[in-house]
Amino acid sequence: MLLQDNDGNALDARVDITDDGIILHSRSGKDRNPDYREALEALLSRLDSAGIQYEIYLDSRPVQTRELAGRQLHFDIQASVERRFNEIVRAMNVGSSSHGAWRRLLITTPGVATDDLEKIIKVFVAEIKVARLSATELRQVTSLHIQHAVEKLLNGGDAPNFAPSRDYDAMTGDGTPLAPKKVFGLALEEALGIEAFPGHFSAGWGQVSFELLEKAGLWIARKGDGVPRPVPTPSEMKNRLAEFIPTEEEKIWIEGNPKIVSHLVRERQPGLAKKKREEFLAEHGRLFCEDCQLDPLELYGEEVGAACIEVHHHRTQVAEMQPGHQSTTADLKCLCANCHRVLHRRLALGLI
């Protein structure tokens, strides 16, 4: 059958649907199934989106006489599609002199009729041709538009012009994953009063859509990982960057991940850290680390111990975000210097 990508472009990879399941033929040489990777990732993504359970088996000619159980490929079903592909390739080459061969696979989907399976893995693309919108037009999307889009999707609505996300999730405050392009597409429709299509904008790091999703309080995570990236706030960063003087260690972090700048700028909002410490002290009667429970006053004494407790800015839930959101003490945590530095290092590495 002819397999297409999400934009309707034909993939050059042979895929057959049989009574046994989906057959993806091997990739070899310069001309045989050059789009093997794109085809397998598309199949995995569409089976995921349809909620279909599947198993993958090596189906190369030398092993076809063996029992299926002896040639099943094991991988992390919860990992991103990109990571799953790499794990499948490693599994299919175990015991082989070639570690990077892309071999013939059998994907079984017990209980799913072949006609239904064909409909699920095909993609139907709208006939309408659309022009890419300018950054100025895209920036008419506000945090409120994005919040409305999130609410619609969480309440069972959909953005049918957009395919399910392949690599990334837009995480809400309570950890619910949504497809970033669906969220932004719905927000774009409300902002501009148009019917939005994938061709109207691009998604990914460095794109306006991801920037605005993060600004609205959604955290972008690799699909299946549940590990969000720090929320960037470009406009706030531009307004206040002149006031921000990073330490030498922070300069190294920033070189590795410029997005941490916005986090550090928020964290140093004048007066907010002081107010947080005062509220924390009033509630608990003492300052201590909310992560490791260290009580520095007990360890170092009242005269110097308080210097060990710093204020860390953590995420704001999208349900609480409004246009022009300003940080409050509820967005902050009291941490010891060690825990704080570890968290900043993890933020710089994109691990939290």
C-alpha positions in Angstrom: 0.0 0.0 0.0 1.0 3.6 -0.4 2.0 5.2 2.9 2.1 9.0 3.3 3.6 11.3 5.8 1.4 13.7 7.8 1.6 16.3 5.0 0.4 13.9 2.4 3.8 13.2 0.7 4.3 9.7 -0.5 6.9 7.7 1.4 9.3 5.6 -0.6 9.0 2.4 1.6 7.2 -0.8 0.8 4.5 -1.6 3.3 2.0 -4.5 2.9 -1.0 -5.4 5.0 -1.6 -9.1 5.3 -3.7 -11.4 7.4 -0.7 -11.7 9.8 -0.3 -8.0 10.2 1.7 -5.1 8.7 4.9 -6.0 6.8 7.6 -3.3 6.5 10.2 -4.5 4.0 13.9 -4.0 4.6 16.1 -1.1 3.7 19.1 -1.9 1.7 21.4 -0.3 -0.9 20.8 3.2 -2.2 17.4 2.6 -3.8 15.5 0.0 -1.7 13.0 1.6 0.7 14.9 4.8 1.4 12.1 6.1 3.6 12.1 3.0 5.9 12.6 5.1 9.1 9.9 7.6 8.2 7.5 4.7 7.4 8.1 2.8 10.6 7.8 6.0 12.8 4.5 6.9 11.0 3.1 3.4 11.6 4.0 3.5 15.3 2.6 7.0 15.8 -0.7 6.1 14.1 -1.1 2.8 16.0 -0.5 4.8 19.2 -3.1 7.4 18.3 -5.7 4.7 17.6 -5.0 3.1 20.9 -4.1 -0.2 19.2 -1.9 -2.7 21.0 0.9 -4.2 18.8 4.0 -6.3 18.9 6.9 -6.3 16.5 8.8 -9.3 15.2 11.9 -9.7 13.0 10.7 -11.1 9.7 13.8 -11.4 7.6 13.9 -14.5 5.4 16.5 -16.4 7.5 14.3 -16.3 10.6 10.8 -16.8 9.0 10.7 -20.5 9.9 11.3 -19.8 13.6 8.4 -19.4 16.0 7.2 -15.8 16.5 8.0 -15.8 20.2 11.6 -16.4 19.4 12.0 -13.4 17.1 10.0 -10.8 19.0 11.7 -7.4 19.4 11.5 -5.8 22.8 11.5 -2.0 23.3 10.0 0.6 25.6 6.5 1.2 24.4 6.2 4.4 26.4 9.3 6.0 24.8 9.1 8.6 22.1 8.7 7.3 18.5 12.2 8.4 17.7 13.7 6.5 20.7 11.5 3.4 20.0 12.9 3.3 16.4 16.5 3.2 17.7 15.7 0.5 20.3 14.0 -1.6 17.6 17.0 -1.3 15.3 19.3 -2.4 18.1 17.1 -5.3 18.9 16.8 -6.5 15.3 20.6 -6.6 15.0 21.5 -8.5 18.2 23.9 -11.3 17.3 24.5 -9.9 13.9 27.8 -8.5 12.5 25.8 -5.5 11.3 24.6 -3.2 14.0 22.7 -0.7 11.8 20.8 -2.8 9.3 17.1 -2.0 8.9 15.5 -5.4 8.4 12.1 -6.6 7.3 9.5 -6.4 10.2 6.1 -7.9 11.0 3.8 -5.7 13.2 0.9 -7.7 14.6 -2.3 -6.1 15.8 -4.4 -8.9 17.3 -8.2 -8.4 16.9 -7.9 -5.6 14.3 -9.4 -6.4 10.9 -7.2 -5.7 7.9 -9.7 -3.2 6.5 -9.7 -1.2 9.7 -6.0 -1.4 10.0 -5.6 0.1 6.5 -7.8 3.0 7.4 -5.8 3.6 10.6 -2.4 3.8 9.1 -3.4 5.8 6.0 -3.4 9.6 6.3 -6.0 11.7 4.6 -4.8 15.2 3.7 -7.1 18.1 3.0 -7.2 19.2 -0.7 -6.9 22.9 0.3 -3.5 24.4 -0.2 -2.5 27.0 2.4 0.2 29.6 2.6 2.6 29.8 5.6 1.5 32.6 7.9 3.9 35.3 8.9 5.4 35.5 12.4 3.4 38.7 13.0 0.1 36.8 12.2 1.1 33.9 14.4 1.9 36.2 17.3 -1.8 37.3 17.4 -2.3 34.1 19.3 -2.5 34.9 23.0 -2.2 32.9 26.2 -6.0 33.1 26.6 -6.5 31.6 23.1 -4.1 28.7 24.0 -5.9 28.2 27.3 -9.3 28.0 25.4 -7.7 25.4 23.1 -6.4 23.3 26.0 -9.8 23.4 27.6 -11.5 22.2 24.4 -9.1 19.3 24.0 -9.4 18.3 27.7 -13.2 18.3 27.4 -13.1 15.8 24.5 -12.9 18.2 21.6 -10.5 17.7 18.7 -8.5 19.6 16.0 -9.2 17.1 13.1 -7.1 19.0 10.6 -4.0 18.1 12.6 -2.4 14.6 13.0 -1.4 13.3 16.4 2.0 14.4 17.6 4.9 12.2 16.7 7.8 13.4 18.9 6.5 16.0 21.5 3.7 16.5 24.0 2.5 19.8 25.3 2.2 19.1 29.1 -0.5 20.8 31.1 0.1 21.7 34.8 -1.3 18.3 36.0 0.9 16.4 33.5 -1.8 15.7 30.8 -0.1 15.4 27.4 -1.6 17.2 24.4 -0.5 17.4 20.8 1.2 20.8 20.4 0.0 21.4 16.8 -3.6 20.6 17.8 -3.4 23.1 20.6 -1.8 25.8 18.6 -4.1 25.1 15.6 -7.2 25.6 17.7 -5.8 28.7 19.3 -4.9 30.1 15.8 -8.4 29.5 14.6 -9.8 31.6 17.5 -7.2 34.3 17.1 -7.5 34.8 13.4 -11.0 33.5 12.7 -9.7 31.0 10.1 -9.7 27.3 9.6 -6.2 26.3 10.5 -4.1 23.6 8.7 -0.6 22.2 9.3 0.7 24.3 6.4 -0.1 27.5 8.2 2.8 27.2 10.7 5.8 25.1 11.8 6.2 23.3 15.1 9.4 22.6 16.9 12.0 24.3 19.1 12.8 27.8 17.9 9.4 28.1 16.2 6.8 30.7 17.1 4.2 28.1 17.9 6.3 26.4 20.6 7.4 29.7 22.0 3.8 30.9 22.5 2.7 27.5 23.9 5.5 27.7 26.5 4.7 31.3 27.2 1.1 30.3 28.0 2.3 27.9 30.6 2.5 24.6 28.7 5.7 22.6 29.1 7.0 20.9 26.0 8.2 17.3 26.6 9.5 14.5 24.4 6.6 12.2 23.7 6.3 9.5 26.4 9.0 10.9 28.6 6.9 13.2 30.7 10.0 15.3 31.2 9.2 19.0 30.4 11.6 21.6 29.2 11.8 24.9 31.1 9.1 27.4 30.1 10.6 30.3 28.0 9.2 33.8 28.2 10.9 35.7 25.4 9.1 39.0 25.8 9.7 39.1 29.6 13.3 38.1 29.0 13.9 40.9 26.6 12.4 43.5 28.9 14.4 42.5 31.9 17.6 40.9 30.5 19.6 44.0 31.1 19.0 43.6 34.8 20.1 40.0 34.8 23.8 39.4 35.6 24.6 35.6 35.6 27.3 34.1 37.7 30.2 32.4 35.9 28.6 29.0 36.5 25.3 30.2 35.1 27.0 31.5 32.0 28.1 27.9 31.3 24.6 26.6 31.8 23.2 29.3 29.5 25.6 28.3 26.7 24.2 24.8 27.0 20.6 25.8 27.0 19.7 29.5 26.5 16.1 28.8 27.7 17.3 28.8 31.3 17.8 32.6 31.0 14.1 33.2 31.3 13.9 30.9 34.3 16.7 32.8 36.1 15.2 36.1 35.2 11.8 35.1 36.7 13.5 33.8 39.8 15.2 37.1 40.5 12.1 39.2 40.2 12.7 42.1 42.7 11.1 41.6 46.1 9.5 38.3 45.3 12.1 36.0 46.9 12.1 38.1 50.1 8.3 37.9 50.2 8.4 34.1 49.7 10.9 33.7 52.6 8.7 35.8 54.9 5.5 33.8 54.0 7.4 30.5 54.4 8.7 31.5 57.8 5.3 32.7 59.0 3.7 29.3 57.9 6.4 26.9 59.2 8.2 28.9 61.9 11.6 28.2 60.3 13.4 28.1 57.0 14.3 24.7 55.6 14.7 23.0 52.2 11.5 21.7 50.7 13.3 19.0 48.8 15.9 17.4 51.2 14.4 18.9 54.4 17.8 20.3 55.5 17.5 22.8 58.4 20.5 25.1 58.0 19.8 27.1 61.1 20.1 23.9 63.2 23.3 22.9 61.4 25.0 26.3 61.1 23.3 28.5 63.6 20.8 31.4 63.3 23.4 34.0 62.4 24.5 32.4 59.1 22.2 29.4 58.4 19.5 31.4 56.7 21.9 32.2 53.9 21.7 28.6 52.8 18.1 28.8 51.8 17.4 30.2 48.3 14.2 30.6 46.3 13.6 28.5 43.2 11.0 29.3 40.5 9.0 26.3 39.5 6.3 26.0 36.8 2.8 27.6 36.8 -0.1 25.4 35.8 -1.7 26.4 32.5 -5.2 26.4 34.1 -4.0 29.3 36.3 -2.3 31.3 33.5 -3.8 34.5 32.2 -2.5 36.9 29.6 0.3 38.9 31.1 0.8 36.4 34.0 3.1 37.7 36.7 5.0 35.3 39.1 3.7 35.0 42.6 5.0 33.4 45.8 2.9 30.3 44.9 5.3 29.8 41.9 8.3 29.6 44.3 10.0 27.0 46.5 12.5 27.3 49.3 15.5 25.1 48.6 19.0 24.7 50.1 21.8 25.9 47.9 22.8 22.3 46.9 19.3 21.3 45.8 18.8 24.6 44.0 22.1 24.2 42.1 21.2 20.6 41.1 17.8 21.7 39.8 19.4 24.5 37.8 21.9 22.1 36.3 19.0 19.7 35.4 17.1 22.6 33.8 20.2 23.6 31.8 20.5 20.0 30.5 16.8 19.8 29.7 16.2 17.0 32.2 13.3 18.7 34.1 
